[in-house]
C-alpha cells in the first residue's frame, strides 16, 4: 500500500501543473471547498504566475494519460468542477505522440502469440491515431481484409494503477470532510472512472462492447458498428473492420459528397435513443471524431472504450422524465424523481415541480441553436443542490453523452429540435413499456420469481430452525471492538502534509 506522503507528493506535483494553467483558482474561490483542500491548492501554486484565463484541458493534457482520462470523466460533472471547467475539459484531445512501432510490433506478437507476418499481410508502421491509452494502425489481414489494429501503449497499465490509487486516496480524504463534498460523492466518481479505465485497458472488453452494440442496433439500419476480428483480438490488441468514410466533423466534405445532413442528424438522435432508452447500453463517447458517414449514407461509430449501462427501471424513469419535459408535465417528472428516491422525501413534490418548470419551460419548442445547454445544465445542477439530491453517476454519464450527441446533431442540422425529434420515439416506447400489457407481463414475471424463491426460503428456515435431533446452527460470533487510531492517523497525515509542503518550498527556493 502506498504511503500517504507519496500520495500527497503526487498531488502537489500535479497541483503545480494545474496552477501554471490557472486551474486551481476556482477551487480556492469556491466557498464549498473544504479548508484543507483550499490550503493544499495554495501550497501548490506558491511562486507561480497565474494566468487570468484558466486552461483546464491543457493542464490535464500536460499531466499525462491518466489525467486526460480523468479530465474527460470530470467533464461530465459540472456540479463537481464548475461549469467553466467542465466546458473547457470537453475540449480535451485524447492524443499523444505515438510509441515507436518496434515496441508496438512486440506488443502485438506477445499478445497474439504469433509473428506479425502470420497475422497480417501488411501493417502500416505509422499510426492513424495515437491516444492516451492505445494507438491504431491500418493493416490488411492474410486473407485480404482491411482492418484497424488497436494496441495498448507499453507500460500504460502501471501508470494508470499508480494514478488511480492516488485519486482514490484523495477522494476518500475529501469525502470524509463532509458537507457539500460528501453530497457530491467523489469516491463514487473515482470508482466509476476506475471501471471505465479497466474496461479500456482490456481490449477484449471493448471488443465485447462493440459486438453487443452491433447486435442491439440491427434494427437501426442507418447506423453501423464495425465487426470484430476475434481471432486477432486479445487483452492488449483489438482488431476490427476498417471504416472508410467521412468524419462528421468535416461538414464541407459531407456536403460535397451529397449526403443529407438533416437525415444524418435524425438517424444519430434515433440511434442514441434506441441505445439509451430501449437497450440501456450506449456508446458514451459519441463525439464527431468517433462518427463517420459511409459512402451509402449510413452513420458508423468507432472507439467503444467508454460505454454506459442503465437498468430497465432507470430507463423507464428516464423515458418518462424526458417525455414529461417534452410535453411540459413537470408534476409527473417531479413524482418520478421522488419515486426513484433521487430527491429526499422531506422535500415537496410541488416545489420540485415548480423548480423543474423554471428550467424546462424556457426551452420548450425552441430550436437547439437557440438553447443554451450550459445554462440549462446550470439550472438543473442548482436544483440538485437545493433539493439535497445525491449525484447519480450513471445518469450523469448519460447526460454528458446526450449533450455531446446534441452538439454533433446541431453541427449537422442547426435547426434540429431535439425534443420534437425525440418525442415520437419516446411516446411509443413509454406506451409499450407502461401500458396495461406491459404492466401485466411485469406482474407475471415478479410473481413467478417470488414463487421460485419459496424452496430456498424453506431451506433457510430449516437451517435456522432445525428439526429435533439435527445439529444446531453455529452461534453468532461476538463483536470485537476495533482499535481506533484516529489521533495517530491525523498525526501521520499532518506530518505528510508538512513534509510535502517543506519539500515544495525547497524546490521553489532552489
Beta strands, then each sheet from edge to edge (+ up, - down):
strand 1: 120-123
strand 2: 129-130
strand 3: 134-141
strand 4: 146-152
strand 5: 223-225
strand 6: 237-241
strand 7: 245-247
strand 8: 281-283
strand 9: 291-294
strand 10: 299-301
strand 11: 307-309
sheet 1: 1+ 3- 2+
sheet 2: 1+ 3- 4+ 6-
sheet 3: 5+ 10+ 9- 7+
sheet 4: 8+ 11-
end
